[in-house]
Amino acid sequence: MSKSSSLLKMNLAYMLLACCLFSCSDDDFTPPHSEEEEILLDENQEGNEEEEEEEETSENTGETIEGEMGTVTFYNKNLTEDHYILVNDAMSNRVYLMDKNADMVYEWPLGGQKIGNDAVILQDGTLLASLQDDNPEILFGGFGGKIQIIAKDGEILWDYSYSNSEHRSHHDVELLPNGNILAIAWEKMSEAEALENGSKYGTDLYPESIIEINPDTNSITWEWHAKDHLVQDYDSSKLNYGVVENNPQLINLNYYEATDGNIMHANGIGYDGLNDLIYLSVNYYSEVWVIDHSTSTEEAAGHTSGNFERGGDLLYRFGNPSTQNKGETNRLFHNNHFPNLYEDGKMLIFSNGGDLEQSTVYEFDLPNELSLKTVPETTNPEITWSYSNPEIYSPKVSGAVRLPNGNTLITEGDYGIWEVTTEGEIVWKFSAVGFFWRAYHYAKDDPAILALDL
């Protein structure tokens, strides 16, 4: 159901309130593909049945404001967080800071450059951004190829290119505590190399890699390559042959069929500084992979060493057991974005929903074993909170951020931004024409904001 048709339905319902009782919308959740999803969505619906009428009524009674950047509705202004929001709009190639009335606070001049998705404000007020290469040779969506640090006035303070016919950075970047920068990159495996590694696809492949860049020296100080950690059960005469379900630490090369060779499509990276772990959101596998960053580059190519004695093998993975030939019974994700490690041991993530056509935000408690330097069982982490709504569905991009007041700021990529309470009450919405990668919260007294001297 479109948002416009939904709003028309709600307006009609409001007019009928005076003469009849109003029942909940028949626009129910699309039936999930797994028992766990069905339980979660049913609980979410049951828990919000009484609130649904109130929310639909409040859609008509909320305060709506036409701001400079779009339309805002306050459904419960007393419960909203008063803060700034950094918006990355890939449709218009704009990165701007706005207030909760959708009025612009500041926009970074990009000099005609196109954003490659992620951009964040650093503590000194500069912008760390993934940008599109001018002449990319690897053409998958989630463009990138350039990483820059940009001053408030648009001056490029640091410029790093990682784009040619063999590799290209894309989507997300992450600043490390040591000042280095993590980036995701596709790297080419020729058709011959792919076949020798057990691929069943007669084409070049582009598996994922992670690089760590030192901005002071422009050198790569650490790297990890998915192609070093493969398993396949297709051809016993080729490399990596084994039993997929017995090797959860390895990546099934033939899980996702892509005629263009884009077989994994990672889209988000998070860093756990306490345990020196990398969390990689892998869209086409509908999983999050956990990788030990304590290794050297040489150790990351192997299967031993590091804090967990696993080398660069996956320490933990979750979201989709079918990648390990274990069926879909406990599947959580149908495509996913933004593994947001918002505090120690906790993660928010946006499950786009794929063929379910229903997006869900999950909050997890991550396995305690990871903080004890032991390898957890390959099961889903504990779900401590989730939110969905018949009106939330974005097949691409999107994410979620926890706010200081306990609310959650949800980016719905092809619509805008929601703010909801832990009880599921919608308190604020922003909508505009755009393609919104993520929205980041910044307190008005955040050092990054104060450094901008707005």
C-alpha positions in Angstrom: 0.0 0.0 0.0 1.4 3.4 -0.9 1.8 6.1 1.7 -0.7 8.4 0.0 -3.4 5.7 -0.2 -2.7 4.8 3.4 -3.2 8.5 4.5 -6.4 8.7 2.5 -7.7 5.6 4.3 -6.8 7.1 7.6 -8.6 10.4 6.8 -11.7 8.5 5.9 -11.5 6.5 9.2 -11.2 9.7 11.2 -14.4 11.1 9.7 -16.3 7.9 10.6 -15.1 7.9 14.2 -18.1 10.1 15.3 -20.6 7.5 14.2 -19.1 4.1 14.4 -16.3 2.1 15.9 -13.1 1.9 13.9 -11.3 -1.4 13.4 -7.6 -1.9 12.7 -6.4 -1.6 9.2 -6.6 -4.7 7.1 -3.2 -3.9 5.6 -1.5 -6.6 7.7 2.1 -7.8 7.6 3.0 -9.9 4.6 3.3 -13.5 5.9 6.9 -14.1 7.0 9.0 -16.9 5.6 10.1 -18.4 8.9 8.6 -19.3 12.2 10.8 -16.9 14.1 9.8 -14.0 11.9 6.1 -15.0 12.2 6.3 -15.0 16.1 8.1 -11.6 16.2 5.7 -9.9 13.8 2.7 -11.4 15.5 3.9 -10.2 18.9 4.6 -6.8 17.4 1.1 -6.6 16.0 -0.6 -7.8 19.2 1.4 -5.4 21.3 0.3 -2.5 19.1 -3.3 -3.3 18.3 -4.7 -0.9 20.8 -2.2 1.8 19.8 -2.9 1.4 16.1 -6.2 3.3 16.2 -4.5 6.0 18.3 -1.6 6.3 15.9 -3.9 6.4 12.9 -6.0 9.1 14.6 -2.8 11.0 15.6 -1.7 11.0 11.9 -4.7 13.4 11.4 -4.2 15.5 14.5 -0.4 15.8 14.6 1.3 19.1 13.9 2.6 19.2 10.3 5.3 21.6 9.2 6.7 22.3 5.7 10.4 22.7 6.3 13.1 23.7 3.9 14.1 20.1 3.3 10.7 18.3 3.5 7.6 17.7 5.4 7.6 17.0 9.2 4.8 15.8 11.4 5.0 15.9 15.2 2.6 13.2 16.6 3.8 13.7 20.2 6.2 16.6 20.4 6.8 16.1 24.1 8.4 12.7 23.5 10.7 13.7 20.6 14.5 14.2 20.9 15.5 17.8 20.2 18.6 17.4 18.1 20.2 17.8 14.7 20.1 15.1 12.0 22.8 14.5 9.4 21.1 13.4 6.1 22.8 11.6 3.3 20.6 11.9 0.2 22.1 9.9 -2.7 19.4 11.0 -5.1 20.3 14.6 -5.0 24.0 14.1 -3.9 23.6 16.2 -0.9 24.9 15.9 2.7 23.2 18.3 5.1 22.4 18.9 8.7 18.8 19.7 9.6 16.8 20.4 12.7 13.5 18.6 13.7 11.5 21.1 11.7 13.3 20.0 8.6 15.0 23.4 8.2 18.6 23.3 7.0 21.3 24.0 9.6 24.2 23.5 7.2 25.0 21.8 3.9 28.5 20.7 2.9 29.6 22.0 -0.5 30.8 18.9 -2.4 32.0 20.7 -5.5 29.9 18.6 -7.9 31.1 15.3 -6.5 28.6 12.5 -6.1 28.3 10.7 -2.8 29.1 7.0 -2.6 26.7 6.6 0.3 28.2 7.2 3.7 29.2 10.5 5.2 29.7 11.4 8.9 30.8 14.4 10.9 34.0 13.9 12.8 34.7 15.4 16.2 36.7 18.3 14.6 33.7 19.2 12.4 35.2 17.8 9.2 33.2 15.4 7.0 34.4 11.8 6.3 32.7 10.8 3.1 32.6 7.9 0.6 32.3 9.5 -2.8 31.9 8.2 -6.3 35.0 7.9 -8.5 34.7 10.0 -11.7 35.4 7.1 -14.1 34.7 3.8 -12.3 35.6 0.5 -14.0 33.5 -1.6 -11.6 30.0 -0.4 -12.0 27.9 -2.0 -9.3 25.5 0.1 -7.3 26.7 1.3 -3.9 29.1 3.6 -5.7 32.3 4.7 -4.2 36.0 4.6 -5.2 37.0 7.8 -3.4 37.2 8.6 0.3 37.7 12.1 1.5 37.9 14.3 4.6 36.2 17.6 3.8 36.4 20.9 5.7 33.3 22.9 6.4 34.0 25.2 3.5 34.4 22.3 1.1 38.2 22.2 1.1 39.4 18.6 0.5 41.8 17.9 3.4 42.4 14.3 2.4 41.7 12.4 -0.8 42.2 8.7 -1.3 41.3 6.7 -4.4 40.7 3.0 -4.5 39.2 2.3 -7.9 40.5 0.5 -10.9 39.6 -2.6 -12.9 40.7 -4.9 -10.1 39.0 -3.3 -7.1 36.8 -0.5 -5.9 35.8 0.8 -2.5 32.0 1.2 -1.9 29.2 2.0 0.4 30.6 2.5 3.9 33.6 3.8 5.8 34.5 3.6 9.5 36.9 5.8 11.5 39.0 3.7 13.9 40.2 4.9 17.3 43.8 5.0 16.0 42.8 7.4 13.2 42.9 4.9 10.4 39.9 4.3 8.2 38.2 1.0 7.4 36.6 0.6 4.0 34.7 -2.1 2.1 35.9 -3.0 -1.4 35.0 -5.3 -4.2 37.9 -7.2 -5.7 38.0 -9.0 -9.0 38.4 -12.8 -9.3 38.9 -13.7 -13.0 36.6 -16.4 -14.4 39.5 -18.8 -14.4 40.4 -18.1 -10.8 36.8 -18.3 -9.8 36.4 -21.7 -11.5 39.6 -23.0 -9.8 38.1 -22.0 -6.5 35.0 -24.0 -7.1 32.6 -21.4 -8.6 29.7 -22.8 -10.6 29.3 -19.6 -12.5 31.1 -19.0 -15.7 32.0 -15.4 -15.1 34.3 -13.1 -13.3 33.4 -12.7 -9.6 33.7 -9.7 -7.3 33.8 -10.9 -3.7 34.3 -8.5 -0.8 37.4 -7.3 0.9 38.1 -4.9 3.8 41.1 -2.5 3.8 42.4 -0.3 6.6 44.0 3.0 5.4 46.4 5.3 7.3 45.5 8.8 6.1 48.9 10.1 7.2 50.8 7.8 4.8 48.1 6.9 2.3 49.1 3.3 2.9 47.0 0.2 3.5 48.0 -1.1 6.9 45.7 -4.2 7.1 43.4 -6.1 4.8 41.0 -9.0 4.7 39.8 -10.9 1.7 36.6 -13.1 1.6 38.2 -15.2 -1.2 40.7 -16.5 1.4 37.8 -18.0 3.4 35.7 -20.0 1.0 33.9 -23.4 1.0 32.0 -25.0 -1.9 30.3 -28.4 -2.3 29.9 -28.1 -6.1 33.1 -29.6 -7.5 35.3 -32.0 -5.5 38.2 -31.5 -8.0 38.5 -27.8 -7.2 39.8 -25.8 -4.3 37.7 -25.2 -1.1 35.6 -28.4 -1.5 33.9 -29.4 1.7 30.6 -29.8 3.6 29.1 -26.3 3.8 27.0 -26.9 6.9 30.0 -28.3 8.8 32.1 -25.1 8.1 30.2 -22.0 9.4 33.5 -20.2 9.7 33.8 -20.3 5.8 31.7 -18.6 3.1 29.7 -20.6 0.6 31.1 -19.3 -2.7 28.0 -20.5 -4.6 25.2 -19.3 -2.3 24.1 -16.3 -4.3 23.8 -16.4 -8.1 24.7 -13.1 -9.7 25.2 -12.9 -13.5 27.3 -9.8 -13.1 29.6 -11.4 -10.5 28.5 -9.2 -7.6 27.9 -12.3 -5.3 28.0 -10.7 -1.8 27.3 -7.0 -1.9 28.4 -5.9 1.5 26.9 -2.6 2.4 27.8 -1.7 6.0 30.7 -2.0 8.4 30.9 -1.6 12.2 33.9 -1.7 14.5 33.9 -3.0 18.1 36.9 -1.3 19.7 36.6 -3.1 23.0 37.1 -6.5 21.4 38.8 -5.5 18.2 36.1 -7.0 15.9 34.7 -6.0 12.6 31.0 -6.5 11.8 30.2 -6.7 8.1 26.6 -6.4 6.8 26.4 -8.7 3.7 23.3 -7.8 1.8 23.0 -10.7 -0.7 23.7 -13.3 2.0 21.3 -11.5 4.4 23.8 -11.9 7.2 26.2 -10.1 9.5 29.8 -11.5 9.6 32.1 -11.0 12.5 35.9 -10.8 11.7 38.9 -10.7 14.1 40.8 -7.4 13.5 43.6 -8.4 15.9 45.4 -10.3 13.2 48.1 -9.1 10.9 47.3 -9.1 7.1 49.2 -12.3 6.7 47.3 -13.9 9.6 43.9 -12.6 8.2 44.5 -14.6 5.1 44.8 -17.8 7.1 42.8 -19.9 9.5 44.7 -19.6 12.8 46.3 -16.8 15.0 44.7 -13.7 16.3 42.8 -13.3 19.6 40.4 -16.1 18.7 42.9 -18.4 16.9 40.8 -18.3 13.8 42.8 -16.0 11.6 40.5 -14.3 9.1 37.8 -17.0 9.2 34.3 -15.9 10.4 34.1 -15.8 14.2 30.3 -15.5 14.2 27.6 -15.0 11.7 23.8 -14.5 12.0 20.7 -13.6 10.1 20.3 -16.3 7.6 21.2 -20.0 8.3 20.3 -21.0 4.7 23.8 -19.7 3.7 25.1 -22.8 5.5 22.5 -25.2 4.0 20.5 -25.2 7.3 17.1 -24.1 5.9 15.1 -21.0 6.7 13.4 -21.9 9.9 15.4 -19.3 12.0 16.0 -16.8 9.3 15.8 -13.2 10.5 17.0 -11.0 7.6 15.9 -10.7 4.0 18.6 -8.2 3.0 20.0 -5.9 5.7 21.8 -2.6 6.2 23.7 -0.7 8.9 25.2 -2.9 11.6 25.0 -0.2 14.2 27.1 -1.0 17.3 25.6 1.8 19.3 26.9 0.6 22.7 29.1 -2.2 24.0 27.5 -5.6 23.3 24.4 -4.1 21.5 23.5 -3.7 17.9 20.7 -2.1 15.9 20.2 -3.3 12.3 17.6 -2.6 9.5 16.3 -5.7 7.8 14.9 -4.5 4.5 12.5 -7.3 4.1 13.2 -8.4 0.5 10.4 -10.5 -0.9 8.5 -10.1 2.4 7.9 -6.4 1.4 8.1 -5.5 5.1 11.0 -4.0 6.8 11.9 -4.5 10.5 14.4 -2.9 12.8 16.0 -5.3 15.3 18.0 -4.6 18.5 20.3 -7.4 19.7 22.4 -8.4 22.7 25.5 -9.8 21.0 27.0 -13.1 22.4 29.0 -12.6 25.5 31.5 -15.2 24.3 32.9 -12.6 21.9 34.1 -10.4 24.8 35.7 -13.5 26.4 37.7 -14.3 23.2 35.8 -17.5 22.5 33.8 -18.4 19.5 30.0 -18.4 19.9 27.6 -21.0 18.5 26.2 -20.1 15.1 22.8 -19.1 16.3 21.0 -15.8 16.2 21.7 -13.3 19.0 19.1 -12.4 21.5 16.5 -10.0 20.2 15.8 -7.4 22.9 13.6 -5.1 20.8 12.1 -4.9 17.3 9.9 -2.5 15.4 7.9 -2.9 12.3 4.9 -1.1 10.8 2.9 -1.9 7.6 4.0 1.5 6.3 7.8 0.7 6.6 9.3 -1.0 3.6 12.4 0.0 1.8 14.1 -2.6 -0.3 17.4 -0.7 -0.3 19.7 1.4 2.0 18.1 2.5 5.4 19.2 2.1 9.0 18.4 2.9 12.7 20.0 5.0 15.4 19.3 4.9 19.2 18.7 8.4 20.6 19.6 9.7 24.1 16.0 9.7 25.2 15.7 6.0 24.3 13.8 6.6 21.1 14.9 5.1 17.8 15.6 7.2 14.6 14.7 5.0 11.6 15.7 5.9 8.1 13.4 4.4 5.5 15.5 4.9 2.4 12.8 5.7 -0.2 10.6 7.8 2.2 12.4 9.6 4.9 12.9 9.3 8.7 10.8 8.1 11.6 11.2 8.5 15.4 9.5 5.9 17.5 9.5 5.1 21.2 10.5 1.8 22.8 6.8 1.1 23.1 6.4 1.6 19.4 4.7 5.0 19.4 5.4 7.1 16.4 6.3 10.6 17.7 7.8 12.3 14.6 8.2 11.8 10.9 10.1 13.4 8.1 9.4 12.8 4.4 10.8 14.2 1.2 11.7 13.2 -2.3 15.1 11.5 -2.0 17.1 8.3 -1.6 18.2 8.4 2.0 21.2 6.3 2.9 21.2 6.9 6.6 20.3 9.6 9.1 22.7 10.2 12.0 21.9 11.9 15.3 24.0 14.8 16.6 23.2 16.5 19.9 23.3 20.3 19.6 26.2 20.4 22.0 28.1 17.5 20.4 31.8 18.5 19.9 31.4 17.8 16.2 28.6 20.4 16.0 30.3 22.9 18.2 33.4 22.6 16.0 31.3 23.7 13.0 30.7 27.1 14.7 27.3 27.4 13.1 
